[in-house]
Amino acid sequence: MNGTYQLTALPDARPGMVLGEVLRDDKGNVLLAQGVVLTEGMLASLARHGVEVLPVLAASPPAPPVDPVRVQERLDRIFRKHERDNHGDWATGILRRYVEDFRLQREIAR
């Protein structure tokens, strides 16, 4: 991964930030790989491991725009053995809707 990174204090790190290089503990063991997108759980775990500073990419590249037509084409291919409007196969219909919502980055109500 190419890009410049900045050292960020762990309390200033936020979920969604991307590591600019491999993160190792004081013994040299790899804790997280380069390019990992940080989550709240990871940040909490790093605090327990005594990590104080993270090499975070200065600017994360924006996510490419989602093309709904390509998403539908891909899902049609993946679910080719199951008709989209077949109400008798409700489980596959639910799975397809979840995958479609995820790939189209739709908000899922909890």
Secondary structure, DSSP 8 states (H G I E B T S, - for coil): ----EEEEEGGG--TT-BBSS-EE-TTS-EEE-TT-B--HHHHHHHHHTT--EEEEESS--------HHHHHHHHHHHTTTS-TT-TT-HHHHHHHHHHHHHHTT-----
